[in-house]
Amino acid sequence: MDEEHFLERAKQFAYRLAELQNRLDPDSYDLLLRILRGINDAIMHRSDGVSDSVDVEFSPQDQDRFTPAFGEELAELTSLLGPHGLRLVVDFGAERERDRLEVEAIARVSGMDPGRS
């Protein structure tokens, strides 16, 4: 990537980030910044050969904030990073399944039928 192309993408990134700061509620914007810090750490450590994955702690409230629209905004923002952009994968599936199984187990122990609504 030439310097001009890099600078243009950096400007687009800064503009989108400022736009999101104005549009998102403060807690969602804080979540966005925590994710971006994790991505930055992964990029910085990639050259060390350590890891290129991002592991950001999410509270249940954070998971509620991470709506499909939030994910699309984050994916668009991260696509401006790096020479060919970054591919973003978010997976809450395993955690939600584990939570569901735990709730069902608690219900069974309590004498309830978890299959009934």
KOLMI-260088 format. One line per 2 residues: number of its first residue (from 1); for each residue x, y, z of N, C-alpha, C, O, CB. Coordinates in steps of 0.1 Angstrom, whole numbers, m for minus. Last residue first. Glycine has a CB too. Layout:
N
NUM> X/Y/Z/X/Y/Z/X/Y/Z/X/Y/Z/X/Y/Z | ...
This chain:
117
117> m428/m236/285/m427/m221/284/m435/m215/296/m435/m203/297/m433/m216/271 | m408/m265/292/m421/m258/292/m419/m243/292/m410/m237/298/m430/m262/304
115> m383/m275/295/m389/m275/282/m402/m268/281/m407/m266/270/m391/m289/278 | m376/m275/322/m371/m264/313/m376/m264/299/m375/m254/292/m356/m265/312
113> m396/m279/348/m394/m285/335/m389/m274/326/m397/m265/321/m407/m292/330 | m383/m277/382/m391/m272/370/m387/m280/358/m377/m286/357/m388/m257/368
111> m367/m285/403/m380/m292/401/m388/m286/390/m400/m290/388/m388/m291/414 | m342/m274/405/m353/m267/412/m366/m274/411/m376/m269/416/m354/m253/408
109> m329/m290/386/m326/m291/401/m337/m285/409/m339/m290/420/m312/m286/404 | m340/m278/363/m343/m292/366/m340/m295/381/m348/m301/388/m334/m301/358
107> m329/m252/365/m344/m254/365/m347/m268/368/m356/m270/376/m350/m251/351 | m302/m257/362/m307/m251/375/m322/m253/376/m327/m256/386/m304/m236/375
105> m302/m267/336/m298/m276/347/m303/m270/361/m308/m278/369/m283/m277/348 | m310/m244/322/m319/m256/322/m315/m266/333/m324/m271/339/m317/m264/308
103> m288/m228/327/m301/m224/332/m311/m236/332/m318/m237/342/m307/m212/323 | m268/m243/314/m267/m240/328/m281/m236/334/m284/m241/345/m257/m229/331
101> m277/m241/287/m276/m254/294/m275/m253/309/m281/m261/317/m264/m262/289 | m274/m214/283/m287/m220/282/m287/m233/289/m297/m236/297/m291/m222/267
99> m246/m210/286/m256/m203/295/m269/m210/295/m275/m212/306/m257/m189/292 | m238/m225/264/m234/m229/277/m243/m223/288/m247/m230/297/m219/m225/280
97> m249/m209/244/m253/m223/245/m250/m228/259/m258/m235/265/m247/m232/234 | m234/m186/247/m249/m186/249/m254/m200/251/m263/m202/259/m256/m179/237
95> m208/m195/241/m211/m190/254/m226/m190/257/m231/m193/268/m206/m176/256 | m211/m203/214/m207/m213/224/m211/m208/238/m215/m216/247/m192/m216/224
93> m219/m177/202/m226/m190/201/m223/m199/212/m232/m204/219/m225/m196/188 | m205/m155/198/m211/m156/211/m218/m170/213/m223/m173/223/m220/m145/214
91> m180/m145/179/m188/m157/181/m192/m157/196/m184/m159/205/m179/m169/178 | m170/m126/151/m175/m125/165/m183/m138/168/m192/m141/160/m183/m112/168
89> m145/m116/131/m154/m127/134/m157/m126/148/m148/m125/157/m147/m141/131 | m133/m95/105/m138/m96/119/m147/m108/120/m157/m109/113/m145/m83/122
87> m104/m89/88/m116/m97/88/m120/m98/102/m113/m103/111/m114/m111/81 | m91/m58/78/m91/m69/87/m104/m76/86/m115/m70/84/m89/m64/102
85> m72/m45/50/m83/m45/59/m82/m57/69/m73/m65/67/m96/m45/52 | m48/m46/38/m59/m52/31/m72/m53/40/m81/m61/37/m56/m66/26
83> m32/m32/55/m31/m30/40/m42/m36/32/m46/m31/22/m18/m36/36 | m51/m19/83/m41/m28/77/m41/m26/62/m50/m19/56/m45/m42/80
81> m85/m9/85/m72/m11/91/m63/m21/83/m68/m30/77/m74/m17/105 | m110/m8/74/m100/3/70/m86/1/76/m77/9/73/m106/16/74
79> m124/m27/85/m120/m29/72/m110/m19/67/m104/m21/56/m132/m30/63 | m132/m17/110/m119/m25/109/m115/m28/95/m103/m31/93/m121/m38/117
77> m156/m4/101/m144/4/107/m131/m4/106/m121/2/102/m147/8/122 | m171/m25/94/m168/m15/84/m156/m7/88/m147/m3/80/m180/m5/81
75> m173/m39/118/m167/m45/106/m163/m35/96/m152/m36/90/m176/m56/100 | m187/m20/133/m173/m24/137/m166/m30/125/m154/m28/123/m174/m33/149
73> m211/m19/120/m203/m7/121/m189/m10/124/m179/m5/118/m209/2/132 | m219/m46/123/m217/m40/110/m208/m28/110/m199/m26/102/m230/m38/103
71> m222/m46/151/m212/m55/145/m209/m50/131/m197/m51/126/m217/m69/144 | m243/m28/154/m231/m25/160/m219/m33/153/m209/m28/150/m231/m28/175
69> m263/m44/141/m259/m30/135/m246/m26/141/m238/m20/134/m270/m20/139 | m265/m66/158/m260/m68/144/m256/m54/138/m246/m54/130/m271/m74/135
67> m252/m55/190/m263/m58/181/m257/m61/167/m245/m58/164/m273/m46/180 | m239/m54/216/m233/m59/204/m244/m64/195/m245/m76/193/m222/m70/206
65> m253/m50/239/m250/m38/231/m244/m42/217/m245/m34/207/m239/m29/238 | m254/m75/250/m267/m69/245/m264/m57/236/m272/m54/227/m275/m64/257
63> m228/m78/256/m233/m87/246/m246/m81/241/m249/m82/229/m235/m101/252 | m226/m59/276/m218/m57/264/m224/m66/253/m225/m61/241/m203/m60/266
61> m242/m71/296/m246/m59/290/m239/m56/277/m245/m51/267/m244/m47/300 | m226/m94/302/m239/m96/295/m244/m83/289/m251/m83/279/m249/m101/306
59> m193/m83/292/m203/m86/302/m216/m89/295/m217/m87/283/m204/m73/311 | m165/m96/276/m178/m90/274/m187/m93/286/m188/m105/289/m184/m95/261
57> m130/m92/270/m141/m96/279/m154/m88/277/m154/m76/275/m136/m93/294 | m116/m101/240/m121/m89/248/m132/m94/257/m141/m101/252/m126/m78/238
55> m91/m112/222/m100/m117/232/m104/m105/241/m96/m101/249/m93/m129/240 | m81/m117/189/m85/m107/199/m94/m113/209/m104/m120/205/m91/m94/192
53> m52/m131/173/m66/m131/177/m68/m121/188/m59/m117/194/m70/m145/182 | m27/m135/166/m34/m125/159/m48/m125/162/m56/m120/154/m31/m126/144
51> 3/m140/186/m11/m143/182/m17/m132/174/m13/m120/175/m20/m146/195 | 32/m139/183/25/m144/194/11/m149/190/8/m161/192/24/m133/205
49> 49/m128/164/46/m142/163/38/m148/174/37/m160/175/58/m150/161 | 53/m102/165/61/m110/175/59/m125/173/66/m133/179/57/m105/189
47> 35/m93/147/49/m93/142/58/m101/152/68/m105/148/54/m79/141 | 13/m94/164/13/m103/152/28/m104/147/32/m115/143/4/m97/141
45> 12/m74/183/18/m87/186/19/m97/175/26/m107/175/10/m94/197 | m2/m54/169/12/m51/174/19/m64/178/31/m65/175/11/m43/187
43> m26/m66/165/m18/m62/153/m4/m60/158/6/m64/151/m24/m49/147 | m35/m70/191/m33/m82/182/m24/m78/170/m16/m86/166/m47/m87/177
41> m38/m44/200/m28/m53/206/m25/m65/197/m14/m69/196/m34/m58/220 | m58/m35/182/m45/m29/182/m34/m38/188/m24/m40/183/m45/m15/189
39> m79/m51/192/m74/m53/178/m60/m47/176/m52/m53/170/m84/m47/168 | m81/m40/217/m78/m54/216/m72/m57/202/m63/m65/200/m90/m63/219
37> m89/m14/210/m77/m16/218/m72/m31/216/m60/m33/214/m78/m12/232 | m114/m21/198/m103/m15/190/m90/m16/197/m80/m19/190/m106/m1/186
35> m128/m29/221/m125/m38/210/m114/m34/202/m105/m41/198/m138/m40/202 | m128/m5/235/m122/m17/241/m119/m27/230/m108/m33/231/m130/m23/252
33> m143/11/217/m129/14/220/m122/3/226/m110/0/223/m128/27/229 | m168/m2/219/m161/m1/206/m146/2/208/m138/m4/202/m167/10/198
31> m174/3/246/m172/m11/241/m165/m11/228/m155/m19/226/m186/m18/239 | m177/31/244/m167/25/253/m164/10/249/m152/6/248/m171/25/268
29> m200/32/228/m187/37/223/m176/32/231/m165/29/226/m188/52/224 | m218/20/246/m215/13/233/m202/18/227/m194/11/222/m227/15/223
27> m218/40/266/m214/26/269/m211/18/257/m201/11/257/m225/19/277 | m227/64/252/m214/63/258/m209/49/261/m198/46/259/m214/71/270
25> m243/55/220/m244/59/234/m230/57/241/m222/49/235/m255/51/242 | m232/68/188/m234/57/198/m236/63/212/m231/74/215/m222/48/198
23> m228/92/174/m240/84/172/m243/74/183/m255/71/186/m240/77/159 | m203/103/180/m215/111/181/m228/103/180/m238/108/186/m215/121/169
21> m187/81/176/m187/87/189/m199/96/191/m205/96/202/m174/95/191 | m191/77/148/m196/67/158/m197/73/172/m206/70/180/m188/54/157
19> m176/99/139/m190/98/136/m197/89/146/m208/91/151/m192/93/121 | m151/92/147/m157/104/153/m172/104/150/m180/108/159/m151/117/146
17> m147/69/131/m147/68/146/m153/80/152/m161/79/162/m132/67/150 | m148/80/105/m159/70/110/m159/69/125/m170/68/131/m156/56/103
15> m125/96/106/m138/102/104/m149/93/109/m158/97/116/m140/105/89 | m105/77/110/m107/87/120/m121/94/118/m127/97/128/m96/98/119
13> m109/62/86/m110/56/99/m113/66/110/m122/64/117/m97/48/102 | m103/81/67/m116/75/67/m119/69/80/m130/70/86/m117/65/55
11> m76/86/73/m85/97/74/m99/91/75/m108/96/83/m84/106/63 | m65/60/67/m64/65/81/m74/77/83/m80/78/94/m50/70/84
9> m70/60/39/m77/50/48/m76/55/63/m86/53/70/m71/36/47 | m52/81/32/m66/82/29/m75/72/38/m85/76/43/m69/79/14
7> m28/70/40/m33/82/46/m47/84/44/m55/89/53/m25/94/41 | m26/48/23/m26/46/37/m32/58/44/m40/56/53/m12/43/42
5> m24/61/m2/m36/52/1/m37/50/16/m48/50/21/m34/39/m7 | 0/74/2/m12/82/m1/m24/74/2/m34/78/9/m12/87/m16
3> 18/53/4/16/62/15/3/70/14/m4/72/23/28/72/17 | 6/22/m9/14/34/m9/10/43/2/m1/42/7/14/40/m23
1> 8/m12/0/0/0/0/9/12/0/18/13/8/m10/0/12
